[in-house]
Structure formats: C-alpha cells, structure tokens
C-alpha cells in the first residue's frame, strides 16, 4: 500500500514537470526556426517588445530599422516573432480554406418535369 502511494506521488510530481519541459523545448525550437528563417525586409518582434524591420543579417546579429534611417544592431537571439512569416502562413491557410467552385451538376430524373424527355 505504501509503495503504491509513493509511486502515485512520484507520478503526480514528475509528470507535470516533464510536460512543462517538453513544451519549453518545443517553444525554443520554434523560436530558433524563426531566427534561422529571417530575411531582409521581414517585420519582427524582439523579446523586449521592439517592432522593427530587418535591414541586415550576420551570423549572430541583425540590423533592425525602427523608423526611417534609425538602424540598431541586435543579437539574433533577441528575435522571438516574425510578423511577415505569420502573415504569409495565414494567407496560405486562407487559400487552402477557400472552397473550390465546382461545375453545376445535371438535374436528377426526379427533379425533371414528368413531361420532359430525359437528356441523352
């Protein structure tokens, strides 16, 4: 009985921790992918909340333009969201969600007037 309670207690304490670590790893992988996919002209958000346009990219730094002719250099690791990529993904999702128009179907025999001859 005591062994069962000990196992249950361990599961209750360890399982949520493992789930949180998994979620954090997934989020970190998403942010790293955003940083790798940056291109000049993307609208981005930094971890400090700065909204800017990417004007230059190096191995570890990016040049961000916050207003015309105001460029500052930031660590690439500070970029957490790519608004341009989010817009592209939502546009693609909308294109997929739009139904394709189908050609009108021929009426069924039951929908035709009884006096009409069937079309051949």
N, C-alpha and C positions, 0 to 999 in steps of 0.2 A: 504494500500500500504506500509506504513512504517513498519507495523507488518510483512509483507511478507519479506521485505528486512532484517529485524532484524533476522528472523528465518533462512533465507538463509545464512546470515553472520555467525550465530552460527554454522550451519551445516558445512560450509566451514572451520571454525576454529577448531571445536571439532572432526569431523570425522577423519582427518589425525592423530590427537593426539591419538585417540582411536586405530587406526590401528597400530601405532608405538608401543604402549603399548602391544598390542596383540602379535606382532612379537617378542618383547623383552621377554615376558613371555614364548613363545614357545622356544626361543633360550636358556633361562635359564633352562627350563625343560629338554632340550636335554643335556646340559652340566651336570646337576645333574645326569641324567641317565648314562652318560659316567663315572662319578666319582663312582657311585654305582656298575657298572659292571666291575670295574678294577680287574684284576687277575695278579698274579706274572708272569712275563715274557712278559707282554704287552709293546709295544713300544708306548710312549705317548709324547705329546707336552704340555708344560706348558704355562700359559698366558704370560710369559716372553720370550717365543720362544725356551725354552730349550727342546731339543730332548733327551730322555733317555729311559731306560728300567726299569720297576717296579721290585724291588727286595724284597720289604716288604710292608705290608699294615696294618695300625692300623685304629682305628675309625676315626680319623681326620687327620692323616698324612700318607705319603707314602715315602718309601726309593727309590730314583732314582739313577741308575748307569749310569753315562755319559761316562765313559771309564772304562776299566778293573780295578777293585779294587778301583774305585773312587765313593763312595756312599755318597749321601747327603740326608737329610731329608727335605721334603717339605710338606706344607699343602695340603691336598687332594683337597681343593677348587681351587688350582692353576692349576689343570689339566683341560685342555679345549678340547683336542682331543685325541682319542685313535687310533693310526695308525693301530694297529693289528686288531681292530674291523672293521675299514674301509676296510682293505684288505679282511677280512672274508666276509663282506657284498658284496663287489664287486665280489668275487669268486662265491658266491651263486647266484648273479644276472646273471653272465655269464653262469652258469649251467642251469638256467631257460631259458635263451635266446637261448641256442643251440637247434636247431630243432631235433626232434626225427626221426630217419630213419624209413621210412615206407616200408612195403613189396611191391614189384612191383605188379602192377595191371595187370590183364589179359587184352589182347587187345580187343578193341571193335569190333563188327562184321564189321563195316565199314572199319576198319584198316586191316582186314584179306584179303588175296588174294581171288578172286572170285572162284577159283578152289578148295580151301581148304574146307574141311568138318568142320563144327562147332564142337568144343570140347564139349564132354558131360561128 
